[in-house]
Amino acid sequence: MANQPKNIISFTSLITPIVRPLDTFIKSSLAAPTGVRWKHIFGAGLLAGIGFTMSIFVTLLAFDKQPEIEDLAKVSIVLASTLSAILGWLFLRFAVGKTTEK
């Protein structure tokens, strides 16, 4: 969960300078929608920690025939995903606030 916001911010900051000139050149919608700020990207990074399906799959493969460790890992994954969802929602709800449509 801790790396998701950092990775998404890093990738976005690396790709943004490349996408902006291309967007103008090919007249597409590669750029972020109007009104999207870096705090929105950070909030999306927090929400990215929700994905737990692959973590549970790898846990099942890694701890085969060790049900105690497997159960502990599953509970930890679900708790981390829940925490990520709550933090992402709180950040986007209260730190970012409401945007006004024009």
KAKAZI-V772577 format. One record per pair of residues at least 24 apart in sequence whose ideal C-beta (glycine too) atoms are under 7 Angstrom apart, sorted by sequence separation. I is the first residue (numbers start at 1). J is the second residue. If there is no record, write none. Layout:
BEGIN
i=I j=J
i=I j=J
END
This chain:
BEGIN
i=52 j=77
i=52 j=78
i=12 j=41
i=52 j=81
i=49 j=80
i=50 j=81
i=9 j=41
i=49 j=81
i=8 j=41
i=9 j=42
i=50 j=84
i=49 j=84
i=50 j=85
i=8 j=44
i=9 j=45
i=5 j=42
i=8 j=45
i=47 j=84
i=46 j=84
i=47 j=85
i=5 j=45
i=8 j=48
i=4 j=45
i=5 j=46
i=46 j=87
i=47 j=88
i=46 j=88
i=4 j=48
i=4 j=49
i=43 j=88
i=46 j=91
i=1 j=49
i=43 j=91
i=43 j=92
i=43 j=96
i=39 j=95
i=40 j=96
i=39 j=96
i=35 j=99
i=1 j=80
i=1 j=83
i=1 j=84
END
